[in-house]
């Protein structure tokens, strides 16, 4: 019988230790096999004394549970209903066969490890019972919880290596379009800098980031009401259904409608295959699905977990011989100080997980190393280093010597990088863009600019999807009451939240007057001018404008003023926001354009309220506030 990596590691323990742990693991497995419908047998409380003292300290033990199919929940390890019982049975039979051999076959215990190996694995001498070593943190429960997080993420990234799942990801990625754009930009870079060392993969990563944010995935603060389309708010949690659990959604948010009080379910899927279909969520869903897409295109990628509640991706650049920070939520690449300097995060632990290894990459993301060290109190540093080494040794057993050497050389390069952190340039990094302002403020991930006192670059660009290229048409609408965009020309795709598709915004926000039942976009209180714009770019698809028409609705009071214009190259053309469709023959032949509005004027303390975009009654959900129709032709 071929042993799994986890069982192989478990067998390296002394004989009496192995037998004790095997008995406990077999009990967990047998309870599930005998009582498959009993929920109490499908979960193990992390704080359980038996688990924490007899199983957690033993190398290979928790790994066996994960290989059986257990997954991490908040306070328990859970064997989900979607898990393979056959896999559970396979691991159980492998452990049982080894146990029987040792009990009845006279098989001797494994030979003692060499001094170097014993030091690395912290394995006690044969015959001794394992207890937490002096390197373990003082809080066993804290180290136990941290270990479960490590092991859970390390197991999760193996899903990205599934060939069928990678093929499914490739089926939704416009590979030819992204590769063509990357090749064109690589050629332009070579012409500008013949000595440059960037490669095709570097530009492919940039194109994949752009496509993922602008065309594929959508951010969710609160979903629009699935009954009336109105705004909702998070009203707590709902019980997950069997289908939710099948796709790893152990948490389901209840988004309650402001108007009709209808409850819209938002399952927080953790399965990347499901995310290829749902295509929405917050940073967890974004990084999960994006990392899969990277692996599907053959890029070396790893999933980055941050203990201050954010996740993203790193890509290995072969041409630059280093790992690049990539955040799909923000569409940024190689800006590792974004979180500490830009968002104001108080970092502590940042860990990278790939199919081959775990790496503590905290130091890449901080320029304040001494300060970070004061916050790393969850586990002892020696314990963390030992645990990561143990996980990597187990995972890399099947790798070739050349591959292990390559990984070690990369790690050494990283360690040198960590010694000398980069210093940020003033103004280089701003606050967070993804998520609503209220959500960002609650998480403390904004700067003063985000509150409306200065320019905020949302950075969304409308580029044609494959269907829009095929139809040679981009047709976009925004509905103020529903607070959602609709790409009519792309299977009527909807995108929630007014600022999700904005290119730039300055001192504007969405105002809902519940007493008057009206909604509109206005200047922030106290500001003299507000600006907002939307950008369209057809150059990446090799297309240009054949004809362009736009309708925008706006309203002013007293002496307020709103200036609408369309910008393309050096040409700027004004048009009225009167709710009527206007055409612009001069835009024919352009490859990009920007639609912009400037709000100013008004009287008294409420002057900010006297210029309004998209004013609409909350009971008129079918009205369109902004509409853009662009017919395309080949460039």
N, C-alpha and C positions, 0 to 999 in steps of 0.2 A: 504494500500500500504506500503510495507516494504521500509524504507529509507536506503540509502547508508550511509556509515560513513561520507562522505563529506557533504551530505545534512543535516545529523543529526547535525554536527558541525555548519553548516550555520544557522540552526534554533535556536541555542543558543544565537544568537545576539538579541539585543533589537528589538522590533516590527518594528519601522520606519526604522531602519538600514536594517533589513531583507528585507522589502518591496522594498527599493531602489535598493539593490543589486540583488534581484530576478528579478526585471524589466530589469536590464542590462543583466543578464545571459540569460533570456528568449529571449531577443533581439538577442544575439549572436546565440543561438540555432535556433530560427525561421528563421533567415536570411539563414542559411545553409539548413534548411529543405525546404524553399521556392525556393531558388536559388542554387541547388546542384552543378551546373556547373560554378558558378561564383567564381573565385579564390579569389577575394577581400573580400568575406564574410568568407573565410576559414582560415584567419589569423588575429591575433591581435598583433599590434605593442606594444612591451614591454614599449616603451617610451611614448605611448599615454597618455595624461593627464587624460582622463576619466578612463582608466584602472589603472593608478598609484595612483590616489587620491580617486576614488570611489569603487574600487574593491580590489586592492592589500592589503590595511590595514585591510580588514574585514576577520575575521577568517572563514575558510571554503570556501571562494569564489573561490580562485585559485584552491583549491582542487576539487571543482565541475567541473571546466573546464577540469582538467586532467581526472576525472572520465567520463566526456562526450566523451573523446577521443583525446583532444588536446595534442600535444607534443611540446617539446622545440626545437626551431631552434636558430640561432645565435642572431637574433634581434626580433623575433616574437614567439608567440605561434601559432602553425599550426595544423589545423584539416586535417590530410592526407587522401587521397582518399581510403587508405586501412582501415581507421577507421570504426567502426560499427555505421551505422546510427541508428540502433535499440537501441544501448546503449545510443547514444545521445538523442534519443526520450524518453527513459526511465527516464533518469536524468531530462530532461526538464519537463516531465509530473509530476514527483515527486515534483519538485520545484513549478510548477504551481498549483498543488493540495494544497500544503501548503499555497501558496499565496492566493488562493481563499478562503480557510478556514479562514484565518486571516482577509480578507477584508469583507467577507459576512457571515461567520459562527459565528462571535462574539467570536472567540477563544481568550482567553487572552494571553498576551505575556508570555514567560517562566518565572518562578520565578527567583528572583535574586540569584546568586551563593553565596556560602559561602565565607567568607573573604579569606580563603586559596585558594579556587578554583579561585576566582576573581583575586587574585594576580598572580596565575600561568598562567592564560589565558589572563591577561591584558585586561579584558572586562570592558568597561565603564559602569556607572550606567544606568539603564533603562531610555530611553527618550533622552539620549545624543547622538549626532552624533559622529561617530568614526573618529578620526584624528590620524596621526602618533604620538605615544607617545614620551616622552622625551628619552626613551631608543632606539628609532630608530636612525640609523646613519644619519649623516648630509646630505649625498647624498641619496635621496630616490631612484634614479635610480639604484645606486649601490646595495642597499639592495634588491630592487625588482629583479634585475638580479640574485643575490645570492639566493634569495628565490626560483626563478624558477628552478635554478640548483638543489637545495635541493629537491624540490617536484618532478622534473622530474626523478631524480635518485631513489627516494623513490618509485615512481610508477613503474619504469622500473624493479626493482628487483622482483616485483610480478609475472613477466612472468616466472621466474624460478620455481614457485610453480604449474605451469600447469602440471597436471598428464600425459597428452598425450605427452607434450613436453619432460618431464622427461623420459618417455618410449622410445621416439625416441633417446634421448641421450644414454640411456642404451643399445640400439641396436647397437651402434657403439663403445661402450667401451668394451674392452676385460676383463670383470669382473672377470672371473675365473682365468685368467693369473695374473691379478694384485693382487687378493686376495691370490693366492697361493704364490706369491713372498713376499707379505707382511707378511703372516703367517710364512714363512721360516725365514725371517729376524727378526721377533718378537721372534721366538724360539732361534735364535742365540744370540739376545740381552739378553734374560733371562738367557741363559747359561753363558754369560760373566758377567752379573750383576743381580743376583737373586733378589736383592732388588729394581731394577729399576721400575719406575712407568709408563713407556710408554705402550700404549695399541695398539690393532690391528688397530684402526683408524689412529693412528699416522703414522704407516708404510704404510697404504693404501694411505694416502695423498702423501707420498714420491713417491710411485709407480705411482700414478696418474699424478703427476708432471712430472716424467721422461717420461712416455708414451706420455703425451700430447705434450711435446716439441720434443721428438725424433721421434715419429711415427705418430702423428696425425696432428698437426698444423704447418703451414709454415709462416715464416716472409716475409713481402713484403716491400722492399724499392722501387724498380721499377720492374714491371712485364716484363718478356721477351716479345719481339714483337710477337703478335699472328699471324703475317703473315710469317716472316722470322726467328723468334727465336732470333734475335739480341738484344743487350742491348738497353734500353730506358732511357729517363729522364722525370721527371715530368714537364709538360708544362702547368700547370694550371688546370682549372676545365671545366667540360662538364655539360650540362643540364641533370638532372636525368630523366630516362624514367619512365613510369607508373609502370613497374615492379620493378625498383629501389626503388621508393617511397613506394611500397607495402611492401618491406622488410626493410624499415627505412633508406635507403641510400639517404639522402638529399644532400650528397656531392659525386661527381664522379670525380676522378682524370683522367687527360689525360696524359698517358705515351707514349711519342712520340719516335719512333724508330730512332736511330742514322743513320742507313743505308738507309732504304726504306721510312722513314718519315711516316710510317703507324701509326695511332692512336689506342692505346690499352686502353680500358676503365677499370678503377678500381673503382667500386662502394664501398663506405665505409659502408657496411651493419651494421645496429644496431640491427637487429633481431637475437637472438641466434639460432632460428630454422634454418635460412638460413646459419648461420655460421657453423652448423653441416655439411652442404653440401659443402660450399666454402672452409672451413678449411684453411683460410689464412688471413693475415692482419697485423696490427701493434698492439700496446699494448691494444688499445680499443677493438679490435676484440678478442684478446687472453683472456683478463680478462673476457669479456662478456661470451664467450663460456665456458671457464674453470669453472666459477662460476656455470653455469648451470650443468656442468658435476658433480661437487661436490654435488649439491643438488640432482641430479639424483641418486647418490650412497648413499643418506641418510645422508650426512655430513652436519652439520650446517655451513653454509658459508655466508659471506657477501662481497659485492662489495665495493672496496676502491677507492675513488676518491681523487686525489691530484690536488690542484689548479695550480701546476707548470707543469701540462700536463703529467700525467702518471696515470695509473690505475692498480690495481692488486686485490688479493683476500685475505681474512682471513678465517681460519678454526678454529672452536672451538674444542679444545682438551678436551674431557671429563676426560681422565685419568690425565691430567696436570691441569685441571680446569683453562684454560686461552686460549686466542685467539692467533693463530699462523699466522704470516705473510707468505704468499705464493705468489711468483711471477712466473707464468708459462712461461713468456718470458725468464727468466733467469734460470729456474729450480732450484730455491733456496727456502728454508723453514726456517723460524724463524731467519731471519737476518734483523731486522727492520731498522738498521742503514745503510743499503746498500746504500740508496739514498743520504742521507746527507753526510756521510763520504766517501763512495765509489765513488758515481757519482758526488759529489760536488753540489748537489741540494740545493737551497735556499728555504727551505720549509716555508709554511705559514699556509695553511689549508689542513688537511687530514681528510676525513670524511668517516665513515663506514655505509653502507646501507644494511639492511637485511629485511626480511618480517615482522619483529616485531618492529624494532627501527632504529633510526639514532643515531650515537655516534661520537663525535669529538675525534678522536684518534691521533691527531697531535703529542701529546707528546710521544707516543710510538716510533715514527720514528725520534726523535731528541734527541741529547744529549746537545743541545745548546738552552735551553728554553728561556732565556732572549733575545737572538738574534732573535729567531722566533717571539717573541711577537712584536718586532719592525716592522715586516713585515705584521702583521695582521691588515691591515688598511681598508680593503674593507667594513667591517661592524663593529659596536660596539660589544664588547664581550657580554654585557648584552642582546643586541638584538638577537645575535646568540643563546645564551643559552635559551632565552624565546621561540624563533622560534622552536628550536629542541624539547623542552619540549612540545610545542603545537602539533607538528607533531606526537610525540610519544604517547601523550594522545589520539589523534584521532585514531591512528592505533591500539592501544592496548585496545580499548573499548570492543572488542569481545573476548579478551583473558580471560582465567580463572584466579582467584586470585592467584592460585599456580604458574601459568606461569609468571604473572606479578612480583610476589615475586622473582622468579628465575632470571628474567632479571635484577631486581634491585640489587640482590646480586652479579651478574656478573659485573654489572657496578661499584659497590663499589670496587670490586677486581681490576678492571682496573684503577680506580682513584688512588688507593694506588700504583699501578705499575707506573703510570705517575709521581708521586711525586718524585721518585728516579730513574731517567733515567740511563740506562746502559752506561758504558764507553767502547768505542771500543778498541780492541787490535791492536797494530801496525801491518799492513800487512794483517789483517783479511779480509778486504773488498776492492775489486778492482773496476775498472770502469765498465761501462755497456758492456754487450756482445751482446745483441740483436740489429740488425740493422747494416747497413754499417758504416765504420769508418767515412765517410764524414757526414752521418746523425747524428752520435753520437757527432762529433766535433761541428756541427752546433747547437746542443742542449746543449753543454757544459757538457756532461755526460761521459767524459773520464778522465783517468789519464795519466801520461806520458807513462806508460807501453803500453797503447793502440796505441800509434803512431808508434810503431815498435822498440822502444829502449829497450824493455824488453819482457819477456814472457807474452803472452796473452793466457789465457785458454778459448777456445771456449766451450769446454765441451760436444760436441755432441758425442753420442755413437750410432752406428748402432746395434739395437737389432731386432730380427726377428719379423715381423708382424704375425698375425694369418695365412694369406695366405702363407707366407714364411715358417712358421712352418709346415703347411699342405703339402706344396710341398717339404719341406726339402731342400730348395735352397734359397740362398741370392745372387743376381746378381745385382751389382751396376756399373754404368758407370758415368764418368764426361766428359762433352764436353766443352772445353775451349772457343770456339767461341760463343756458346749459353750461356756460363757461367751458366750451370745448371747440377745438378745431376739427374740421372734417376734410380729409383729402378725398374729395368726390371721385377724382380720377384714379385713385388707388384703392379700389374696392370699398369706397366710402369709409376708409380708415379714420377713426376718431382719436384725438389726442386731448386729454383733459388739461385744464389750467391755462389761463390767458397768457402767462409768461413763459410757457414751455416752448413756444415756437418763436419767441422774440429774438431779434438779432442784438439790439441794444435798448436799454431803458434807463431813464434818468428821472428820478423824483416823480414817479407815477405809481398808482396802485389801483386795485379793483375795489370799488365801493358798493356795498349792498345796503340799501335803505329798506329795512324790514317794515318800517311804519308806512312809507309811501309805496312799498312793493316795487322799487325801481333798482336797477343795477347799471353801473357804468364805470369807465376808467377815468380817473381824475388825477390832478397833481397832488402830491403829498402836502399836508397842511404846513404852511409857513414857507413853501417854495414859491419862487416867482415864475419859474419856467419848468415845464415837464416835457420830456421827449420820449418817443418810442418808435421803433422801426422793425421791419421784417426784411430779410434778405433772401434772394433767389439766385442760384448759381447753376448754370447749365454746362459750363466748360468741362467739369470732370466727366460728363457723359458725352462730350464731343458734339454738343448741340447748341443752337442759338434761338433767339426769339423770332417767330414769324409774325405774331400779332399779340398785343397785350391790352387787356381791359380790366378795370377795377371799379368796385363800388365800396364806399365807406360811409358810415353814418356818424354824425357828430352834432353837437348842439352847444350853443353858447348863451350866456345870460349877461345882462348889463354890458360892460365894456370888454368882456373877455374875448379872446381871439384864438382860433385854431388854424394852423397852416399845414395843409396836406401837400406832399410833393413826392415825385418819383425821381430817383437818381440813377443814372447809368453813365459810367465814365465821368466825363466833364459836364454832362448835360443834366440839368435839374429842371423839372416841369411841375408847376403847381396845378392842383385840381381841387374842386370843392368837395367837402364831405357831406353831400346833400342826400345821400341814400340812393343816388342814381348811378347807372353804369357809364363809365367814361373810357374811351379808347385812346391809345397813344401810338399813332403810326411811326413816330420818330424812334420808338424803341425797337423796331424791326432790325434784326441783324446783331443786336447786343447779346452778349453771353451771360450777363448778370445784371441785376437791378436791385434797388433798395426802395421800399415804400416807407415813408417816414411821416410822422405827425409831431407838431410842436404846439404845446398848450401854454397860454400866457394870459395876462390881463385879469380883469374882474375887479370887484370893489369890496372894500371892507375886510373884516376878519375872515369872511367866508369866500374870499376871492379864489382860493384854490378849487372851490366847488363850481365855479361859474363857467369852466370850459370842460366839456364832457365828451368822451368818445364812447360810441356804441350804447348810448342811453336806451334802455329797453325795460319794459314791464316784465316782472317775474312770471306773470301769467300768460306771456306770449312766447312760449318756448320754440315756436317754429320760425321766428323771424331771423334773418341773417343780418349780422352787423357789419361784416367785412367779407368781400368776395373778390377773388383774383382768378382770372381766366387767361392762361397763356398757351397759345399754340406754338409748337416747336418745329424746327427743321434742322437738318444736319448742318454742322458748322462748315 
